[in-house]
Amino acid sequence: MADTEEAPGEPQGRHVIYCGVCTLPPEYCEYGGTVKKCQDWLEKAHPTLYSQIWSPEALEAATASLSIEAQKRAAKDAQKKAAQAEKAEQKQADKIANSVITIKRVERNKRKYVTAVSGLEAFGLDLKKVAKEFGKKFATGSSVTKVPSGGEEIVVQGDVSDEIEEFLLEKYKDIPEDNIELVDDKKKKSTTAG
């Protein structure tokens, strides 16, 4: 009959909340590098937990046991981390603004074409998933291939360069239209002098 009764010392499962930005528990977000975004997310998603961790009273209580010198160091470190996070965010925004998606139509045979799409990884897209979406959308073969320059590109069978541009702009709203470049690349036939 001991099976039906709960033992008083038996451990119970614990519900842990994870940050929607850095995927760490909110208590450890300060070590993740995206502190400001994490704080904004926590304030919207879990206001009570936010007030327990980030309210001025909670911060003061956490630093009250430190010496004055240690408090100054902690404040200086917090400012430094905030500046680094802001700089990293700015760098990421500049990278996205300067990156270009190249959609190339490459002639394979006389009337056969393949379309190569490169530069999607700069926008944080998973190339394999996007290649699969292209294959489904255009009912063609689509794969991720390595480029001799070191990156990766998606190769789609057929001439679907205009449709790919429309699809990218429609599906992924964070890609600006100005950052998409269409290129027509034909194989050069070797001419013999004779």
N, C-alpha and C positions, 0 to 999 in steps of 0.2 A: 504494500500500500504506500510505500515511500515514493513510488514513481508518480503518483497523482499529486502529491504535495510538493510545493516548491521549497527548496532549501533556502534558509534566510541568507546564507553567504554566497549564493550562486551569482556569478557575474552576469550582468545584463548588457545587451548590445547598446552601443552609443551612436547617436545620430550626429554625423559630422557634416558641417556645411563647408563647401568648397567655393572659392572665388570663381566667378564667371569669366574673369579676365586672365588671371595667371594660374588658375587651377590649384593654388595652394589654399590651406585653411586661412581664413581672414586674419588670424593672429600673426601669420608669417608673411603677409603680403608685402610688408616693408622690405623684405629680402629679395623680392621678385624682380624689381627694376621698373615696374609699372605702378608705382604707389598711387599716383593721382587718379589714374583710371580705376584702380581697384577700390579706392575710397569712394569715388562717384558711384560705382556699381553697387557697393555694399550699402551706401546711403539709400539708394533706390530700392534694392531688393530686400534688405534686412535692416530697417532703421534702428531697431532696438539693439542689435549686435553692433551696429556702427557707433551708437552712443556709448556702449560699454567699452569699445576699443579706442575710438578716435575723438571722443568729446574732450574739451579742454580739461575738465575735471579728471577724467581717466588718465590723460597724458601727464597731468600734474602729479597725480597719485603714483604713477609709475616711476617718475623721476624724483619724487620727494626723498626717497631713501638714499639717493646719490649725493656725493659731496658737491659743493658749488663748482669745483673744477670739472668734475665729471659731467655735471649738468651743462656747463658751457661747451664741453667737448661733444656731448650728445646733440645739442642744438646746432653746432657747427656741422656735424656729420649729417644731420637731417637736411640742412640747407644744401650741402654738397650733393646728397643723393637726389634731392629735388631738381637741382640744376642739371645733373647728369641725365635724369629721366626726361627732362624737358629738351635737352640737347639731342638725345636719342630719338625722341618723337619727331623733332624738327628734321633730323637727318632722314628718317623713314619717309616723311612727307615729301622732302626734296627728291628722294630716290624715286618715289612713285610719280612725281611730277615730271621728272626727266627721262623716265623709262619709256620705251617705245615698243609696241607690239608690231612685228613685221609679218604680214600675210603675203607669201610669195607663191605665184603660180609658176610652176616649173614644167616645161614640156618634156615628156618622157619619150614618146615616139611622134609620128607625124600628127596624129589627132588625139593623142592620149596625154592627159595632164595629171599632176599631183599638186596639192596645195600644202605648203609648209608654213606653219604658224610658230613663231618664236617670240620670246619676251614675256610670256604669260607668268613665269615664276616670280617676276618682280612685283606682281600684284597679289602675291600670296595664294595663287591658285594651284591646286594639285593637278599636274599635267595628265596623270593617268585617268583621273575622273573626267577631266575636260575632254580628253581624247575619246573616252567612252560615250560622253554626251554627243560629241560630233558624229561618231559612228551611228548612233541611234537617230539623231536629227536628220542627217543627210543620207541615211541608208547606204553607207559605204564603209570600206575598211579604213580604220584610223588607228595610228600607233604612235608611241613616243620613241623617238630615235635620238642617238647622241650625235652631236655636231662636231666636226674636227676641231673647232675652236674651243671646245670644252663644255659647252652648254648642252641643253636638250631642246628639241622642237617636236611639234606634233605634225605628222604627215598624214594627210587625208587624201584618199584616192578621188580623182575627179577634179574638175574646175569648179570649185565652190567658194572662191575667194570673197565675192560680194556677199554671199549668204552667210559666211562665217563672220564677216564684219557686223552685219545686222544682228546675228545671233549673240555675239559677244556684247554688243551695246544694249541689247534687250535683256539678257540674262544677268549680266554682271554690271550693275549700276555704278560701281566705283571706278570703272575704266572710262576715262574721258575720251571723247570722240577724236580729239586732236592727237591723241597718243597712238592711234592706229594708222599704220602705213601700208599701202598696197603696192606690191612690186611685181612686175611681169618679167620673169627670167626665162629666156629661151636658150636652148642648147645651141652653141655655135657649131655650125657645120664646117669641117675642115675643107678648105678649098685648095685644090692642087693646081699648080701652074702647068699648063700643057697646051 
